[in-house]
């Protein structure tokens, strides 16, 4: 999609959003040449701040190829915000409903029409303690393998310095720098024309996450942990720990050791 076809709503959003973003952030944007000039494609971006969709959209708007984000369907019902979301062609995601597959189909249709669909493969803000990319969900790989269109990995860093994950108040001063590094397309050809099993999709997703992580390492000048943070594994470990704690308690809520010690104290009186 060329800049001439950006449309009224995206231009209106840019007029509203760009001035405060220019005030808030300095910019270090690299790799714009890797954003395709034409044809449909996918960008896969790390997510570390509620603010980063705005600053990333600013970056990609400046490339002339505006992104179509997948976003929670509730945002499409919120007055002016909802009107902008609908007008700019964003894609609503209905989680755990009968409409859950509609976002997947809409993303495929958009890419095949020659548009860019921007994915946050992690599906939510990263929960990694040091804000490295977590394990990804397989939706981005499914769309990529279905359409065989380029997946462009993108790393960004800096919006989290203004609004850290789950923070309630922004940290506006001193002025922060939004850094973006765009890589070359992820090599996914080895996954084409194969049955899209859960194992294949997981492997393709990890290939995408690995490229994003490598770009973020370059941006940050640090090495990511060897093992990627997996929220599912953490939840399982927490449940096991909770069950273990419950199993070690007597009917009064004391641990067995504590109950025994209390009994000995009573006998010594």
C-alpha positions in Angstrom: 0.0 0.0 0.0 1.6 3.3 -1.1 1.4 6.5 0.9 -1.2 7.8 -1.6 -3.6 5.0 -0.3 -3.1 5.6 3.4 -6.6 7.1 3.7 -8.4 9.7 5.7 -8.5 7.9 9.1 -4.9 7.0 9.2 -3.9 10.6 8.2 -6.2 11.9 10.9 -4.7 9.6 13.5 -1.2 10.8 12.4 -2.2 14.5 12.7 -3.4 13.8 16.3 -0.7 11.4 17.5 2.5 12.6 15.8 3.0 16.0 17.6 3.0 14.5 21.2 5.1 11.6 20.1 7.7 13.9 18.5 7.8 15.8 21.8 8.1 12.7 24.0 10.7 10.7 22.0 13.9 11.2 20.1 14.2 8.6 17.4 16.8 6.0 16.4 15.1 4.1 13.5 17.2 1.7 11.5 16.4 -0.8 8.8 13.6 1.0 7.0 14.9 -0.4 3.7 13.8 -3.9 4.8 10.1 -2.8 4.8 8.8 -4.0 1.4 7.8 -1.2 -1.0 4.8 -3.1 -2.3 2.9 -6.3 -1.9 1.5 -7.9 1.2 3.7 -8.8 4.2 3.7 -9.3 7.9 5.7 -7.5 10.6 6.5 -9.4 13.8 7.2 -7.0 16.7 8.2 -7.4 20.3 5.8 -5.8 22.9 7.1 -4.2 26.1 4.8 -1.2 26.7 1.2 -0.2 26.3 2.6 2.8 24.5 4.6 0.9 21.9 1.8 0.4 19.4 1.6 4.1 19.0 5.3 4.7 18.6 5.7 1.7 16.4 2.8 2.8 14.2 4.6 6.2 13.9 7.7 4.5 12.7 5.9 2.4 10.1 3.7 5.3 9.0 6.9 7.1 8.0 7.9 4.1 5.8 4.8 4.7 3.7 3.4 1.2 4.5 0.9 1.5 7.3 0.2 -1.5 9.6 -3.0 -3.2 10.3 -2.8 -4.3 14.0 -4.7 -7.2 15.6 -6.3 -5.6 18.7 -8.8 -6.6 21.4 -12.3 -6.2 20.1 -13.3 -4.1 23.1 -11.2 -1.2 21.7 -13.5 -1.0 18.6 -16.5 0.0 20.8 -14.9 3.0 22.6 -16.2 6.2 21.0 -13.7 8.1 19.0 -11.0 5.5 19.6 -13.3 2.8 18.2 -14.1 5.0 15.1 -10.3 5.4 14.5 -9.7 1.7 14.9 -12.4 0.8 12.5 -11.5 3.6 10.0 -7.9 2.6 9.9 -8.7 -1.0 9.2 -7.4 -2.6 12.4 -8.4 -6.2 13.0 -10.5 -7.1 16.0 -9.6 -10.2 18.0 -12.4 -12.1 19.8 -10.6 -14.3 22.3 -12.3 -17.5 23.5 -15.5 -16.9 21.5 -17.1 -18.4 18.4 -15.6 -15.5 16.5 -12.0 -16.3 17.5 -11.0 -17.4 14.0 -12.3 -14.3 12.3 -9.1 -12.3 13.1 -7.0 -15.1 11.5 -9.1 -15.0 8.4 -9.1 -11.2 8.3 -5.3 -11.1 8.6 -4.9 -13.6 5.7 -7.3 -11.5 3.6 -5.4 -8.3 4.3 -2.0 -9.7 3.5 -3.3 -11.3 0.3 -4.8 -7.9 -0.7 -1.3 -6.4 -0.5 -1.4 -4.9 3.0 0.8 -5.1 6.0 -0.5 -6.9 9.1 1.5 -6.2 12.3 1.7 -9.0 14.8 2.8 -9.0 18.4 3.6 -12.7 18.4 3.8 -12.9 22.2 0.1 -12.0 22.3 0.5 -9.6 25.2 3.1 -7.5 27.0 6.2 -9.5 27.8 6.3 -10.9 31.3 10.0 -11.6 31.1 11.6 -9.8 34.1 14.1 -8.1 31.9 11.6 -7.4 29.0 13.1 -9.9 26.5 10.6 -11.5 24.1 8.7 -14.4 25.5 7.6 -17.6 23.8 5.4 -16.6 20.8 1.9 -17.8 19.9 1.5 -19.5 16.6 -1.0 -17.2 14.8 1.8 -15.2 13.0 3.4 -18.4 11.7 0.0 -19.8 10.6 -0.7 -16.6 8.6 2.8 -16.6 7.2 2.7 -20.2 6.0 -0.8 -19.9 4.6 0.1 -16.8 2.5 3.8 -17.4 1.9 4.4 -13.7 2.2 7.4 -12.2 3.9 7.6 -12.0 7.7 9.7 -8.9 8.6 11.1 -9.1 12.2 11.2 -5.9 14.1 12.7 -5.1 17.5 11.8 -1.9 19.4 13.0 -0.4 22.7 12.3 2.8 24.5 8.6 3.1 24.9 9.0 1.0 28.0 11.2 3.8 29.5 8.2 6.1 29.4 5.6 3.6 30.3 7.0 0.4 31.7 4.7 -2.7 31.5 1.7 -2.5 33.9 2.9 0.9 35.2 0.1 3.4 36.0 2.1 6.6 35.6 4.3 7.6 32.7 7.9 8.8 33.2 8.0 11.7 30.8 11.4 13.3 31.7 14.1 13.2 30.7 13.1 12.8 27.0 13.5 9.1 25.9 14.7 7.6 22.7 12.5 5.2 20.7 14.8 2.7 18.9 13.7 0.5 16.1 15.7 -2.1 14.2 14.1 -3.9 11.2 15.6 -7.1 10.0 15.6 -9.0 6.7 12.7 -11.5 6.1 12.7 -14.5 8.4 13.7 -17.7 6.5 10.6 -19.8 6.6 10.8 -21.6 3.3 11.7 -24.9 5.0 8.2 -24.9 6.5 6.3 -24.3 3.3 4.0 -27.0 1.7 4.1 -29.1 4.8 1.2 -30.2 7.1 0.7 -27.4 9.6 1.0 -29.5 12.7 1.3 -27.9 16.2 5.0 -28.9 16.2 5.6 -27.3 12.8 3.8 -24.1 13.8 5.7 -24.0 17.1 9.1 -24.4 15.3 8.2 -21.7 12.7 7.1 -19.4 15.5 10.4 -19.9 17.4 12.3 -19.0 14.2 10.4 -15.7 14.1 11.0 -15.0 17.8 14.7 -15.9 17.5 15.2 -13.2 14.8 13.3 -10.6 16.8 15.4 -11.4 19.9 18.7 -11.2 17.9 17.6 -7.7 16.7 16.7 -6.7 20.2 20.1 -7.9 21.5 21.7 -5.6 18.9 19.6 -2.7 20.0 20.2 -3.2 23.7 23.9 -4.3 23.4 23.1 -7.2 25.6 22.6 -11.0 25.3 19.2 -12.4 26.0 18.8 -15.4 28.3 19.4 -18.8 26.7 16.0 -20.0 27.7 13.0 -18.0 26.6 10.5 -17.0 29.3 7.4 -19.2 28.9 4.3 -17.9 30.8 2.6 -21.3 30.6 5.6 -23.1 32.3 5.6 -20.4 35.0 1.9 -20.9 35.7 2.3 -24.6 35.9 5.2 -24.2 38.3 3.2 -21.8 40.5 0.2 -24.2 40.6 2.5 -27.0 41.6 4.1 -24.9 44.3 0.7 -23.9 45.6 -0.5 -27.5 45.7 2.6 -28.5 47.5 2.1 -25.7 50.1 -1.6 -26.8 50.6 -0.5 -30.4 51.0 1.8 -29.5 53.8 -0.9 -27.8 55.9 -3.0 -29.4 58.6 -6.7 -28.7 59.1 -6.0 -25.5 61.1 -3.9 -24.0 58.3 -0.6 -24.8 60.1 2.1 -26.8 58.4 2.6 -30.3 59.8 5.9 -29.2 61.2 4.3 -26.2 62.9 1.5 -28.3 64.2 3.9 -30.8 65.8 5.9 -28.0 67.4 2.8 -26.5 68.9 1.8 -29.9 70.3 5.2 -30.3 72.0 4.9 -26.8 73.5 1.5 -27.6 75.0 2.8 -30.9 76.5 5.7 -29.1 78.2 3.4 -26.7 80.1 
